[in-house]
Amino acid sequence: MKNLRVGLAQLNTTVGDFDSNIRLILDAATKAKESDADVVIFPELAITGYPPEDLLLRRPFIDKAMTKLESLAKQAKNLPPIVVGCLDFEQHLYNSAAVLYEGKIQGVYHKQMLPNYGVFDEERYFQSGDSIKMFEIGGVLTGITICEDMWYPEGPVRQLSLEGAQIILNLNASPFHAGKTDYRERMVSTRATDNTVAIAYVNQVGGQDDLVFDGNSIVVDAKGNIIGRASSMCEDLLVVDIAVDEIAQQQLHESRLRKAAKSISVKSPVFISNSKSDRENILVTSLKPSREKIAEVYAALVLGTRDYVKKSGFSNVWVALSGGIDSALVAAIAVDALGASFVRGLSMPSRYSSDGSITDAEELANNLAITLSSIPIEKIHDKALLSLENEFKDLPSNTAEENLQSRIRGMLVMALSNKQAGSLVLTTGNKSEYACGYATLYGDMVGGFAVIKDVPKTMVWDLAKYRNTLAYVIPQNSIEKPPSAELRPDQLDTDSLPEYDILDPIIEAYVEEDLSLEAIVSRGFDEKIVRNVIDMINRNEYKRRQSPPGVKITPRAFGRDRRLPLATRYAGY
């Protein structure tokens, strides 16, 4: 039976590190050759890393990327055909896929559908391609598409199928959020069945700034069945045999293709290589299991933290440990990302810190095997209050006194970070707090990376419980005790915020779904509470704009995902 053996190499590339990216490509292609692959495909913009953002507005960056593509083609002379994401410049800049074989660039496809929503800004940089391109690889008519091309029912996949393509190779840099893996797989399966083609979908993996790419590359047959799945959240090479004869037989029975066929802007297929008629053994590909949602989110946070720290040139991190669940979770993620020897904890008790909070931080550090330093802030706090005494006199006590403690802590942890070469401070605020402004500028918001910035508080508890199923590290008391900032006597989060199981669904509805006040209230929430939450979210945009980047794990994160004016009088309802 005729088949095409396709290698899908999901790589963790780094933006701008051309030489390292090319080494990853060559290493994966060499391994694919050892598996007798007919073709090996790589993620979108694998040569440059994704997303390059405004580096794409610099001509030296573009020129270097194209030079490196030519160099890669020569170095891959004795390897199977390679399909790799790259840049191409022909009067305009194109997001492209190049087919490399026998030391040459055999052809280049230009991405047609350019996403310009959410975290994507491709229309800012690229010209849209205007034609499809077909290649004969291993004797099989093969179409090439890039990421967003796949998401349009009447887009390039449809056009290629009408021209006789049997297999579509789709190159992706599709960022992760919770639940996206299942959604993506349903989309690819639908596109395959609608067009009676097999689809090899390769995705990038790794962290880049606030984005995480999850891998989860798949191969889907023409009936929509997933016949191969790569790993989640780590590099992998998936090699799958696609039964071409079965696809050809299905296409004979598919009258829709004959009826819909029409003239499309496509040249004759570019011949790449003959089929391997001497192959006798057909690969039996096992499907890597999908991760459970909470496990995949945790893995994304670990991957995003590791790659941000290392790709940014840092070697170790500091985490301020309060004894609460947020800092405990961040410390656990940091240890899983970097190793215990590269994580330092800092306890900074105040006059309001409970004995339990101090011992919880100590227990956590012991469980994680990290070094914990302790700097009580009472003396500094007293002197700061004394310095402000004249300005504060005759004025009622308020959050100014409370936030002073947080800012002292921010100063201390940053001082230790500055003193230790190569270190970065990880902040510990969650999405619920950032949404409502329940965080202190230049205090607990101080740091270089906000690990759980996009994690709602209710999910923080779920993640902490999940981490303890792997090995008990987060003290049970940190999970069970009522959340408190401990900036005044007997303080609880619920003094300022609704219960989190009420707050988080309201934030999700307003921030991620853009629902109106009336629509949110219709879901059964108290109007006064909803109005108050919306007001808090609106007036704290200026705080969020000054916060560090953090791992995106919800469909709509603060930052590049959700962009609102700072100075506005629109109430939001």
CORNORPE-V179030 format. One record per pair of residues at least 12 apart in sequence whose C-alpha atoms are under 6 Angstrom apart, sorted by the first residue. I is the first residue (numbers start at 1). J is the second residue. D is the distance in whole Angstrom. If there is no record, write none. Layout:
I:J:D
I:J:D
This chain:
2:244:6
2:245:6
3:241:6
3:242:5
3:243:4
3:244:5
4:241:6
4:242:5
5:37:5
5:38:5
5:240:6
5:241:4
6:37:6
6:39:5
6:40:6
6:239:6
6:240:5
7:32:6
7:40:4
7:238:6
7:239:4
8:40:6
8:41:5
8:202:6
8:237:6
8:238:5
9:42:5
9:237:5
10:203:6
10:204:5
10:215:6
10:235:6
10:236:6
11:204:6
11:205:6
11:235:5
12:205:5
12:206:5
13:49:5
14:49:5
15:48:6
15:49:4
15:50:6
15:52:6
16:48:5
18:47:6
18:48:6
21:47:6
38:138:6
39:80:6
39:81:5
39:82:6
40:82:5
41:82:6
41:83:5
42:84:5
43:85:6
43:171:5
43:172:5
43:202:6
43:203:5
43:204:5
44:85:4
44:171:5
44:172:5
44:173:5
45:85:4
45:86:5
46:85:5
47:86:6
73:100:6
73:103:5
73:104:5
74:103:4
77:102:4
77:103:4
81:100:6
81:101:5
82:99:6
82:100:5
83:98:6
83:99:5
84:97:5
84:98:5
85:97:4
93:126:5
93:127:6
94:110:6
94:126:5
94:127:6
95:110:6
95:111:6
96:109:5
96:110:5
96:111:6
97:109:5
110:129:5
111:129:5
111:146:6
112:128:5
112:129:4
113:148:6
113:149:5
118:561:5
119:560:6
119:561:5
131:265:5
132:266:6
134:269:5
135:269:5
135:270:5
135:271:6
136:269:6
136:270:6
136:271:5
136:272:6
137:272:5
137:273:5
138:273:5
138:274:4
138:275:4
139:274:5
139:275:5
141:165:5
141:166:6
142:165:5
142:167:5
142:168:6
143:165:6
143:168:5
144:168:6
144:169:5
145:170:5
146:170:5
146:171:5
147:171:6
147:172:4
161:195:6
162:257:6
162:261:5
166:197:5
167:197:5
167:198:5
167:199:6
168:199:5
169:200:5
170:201:5
171:202:5
172:202:6
172:203:5
173:203:6
173:204:5
175:212:6
175:213:4
176:212:6
176:213:5
176:214:6
177:553:4
177:554:5
177:555:6
178:553:6
178:554:6
189:224:4
192:222:5
192:224:6
193:222:6
193:223:5
193:224:5
196:222:5
197:222:5
198:220:6
198:221:4
198:222:5
199:219:6
199:220:5
200:219:4
201:217:6
201:218:5
202:217:5
203:215:5
203:217:5
207:304:4
207:307:5
209:308:6
210:549:6
210:550:5
210:551:5
210:552:6
211:551:6
211:552:6
212:304:6
214:232:6
214:233:5
215:232:5
215:233:6
216:230:5
216:231:5
216:232:5
217:229:6
217:230:5
228:287:5
229:287:5
229:288:5
230:288:6
231:288:6
302:333:5
302:337:5
304:551:6
306:337:5
314:422:5
314:423:6
315:422:5
316:342:5
316:343:6
316:423:5
317:343:5
317:423:5
317:424:5
317:425:6
318:343:6
318:344:5
318:345:6
318:425:5
319:345:5
319:426:6
320:345:6
320:346:5
321:346:6
321:347:5
321:361:6
323:357:4
323:360:5
323:361:4
324:478:5
325:478:5
325:479:6
326:428:6
327:428:5
329:464:6
340:370:5
344:371:5
345:372:5
346:372:6
346:373:5
346:374:6
347:374:5
348:374:6
348:375:5
348:376:5
349:376:5
350:377:6
350:378:6
352:486:6
352:488:6
353:486:6
364:474:6
367:473:5
402:487:5
406:443:5
406:444:6
407:442:6
407:443:4
410:443:5
410:444:6
410:446:6
424:448:6
425:447:5
425:448:5
426:447:6
426:449:5
426:450:6
427:447:5
427:450:5
429:453:6
430:452:5
430:453:5
430:455:5
431:453:5
431:454:5
431:455:5
431:456:5
432:456:5
432:457:6
435:537:5
436:536:5
436:537:5
437:540:5
448:548:6
449:548:5
449:549:5
449:550:6
450:548:6
450:549:6
450:550:4
451:550:5
451:551:6
453:550:5
454:552:6
454:557:6
512:556:5
516:573:6
517:573:5
542:566:6
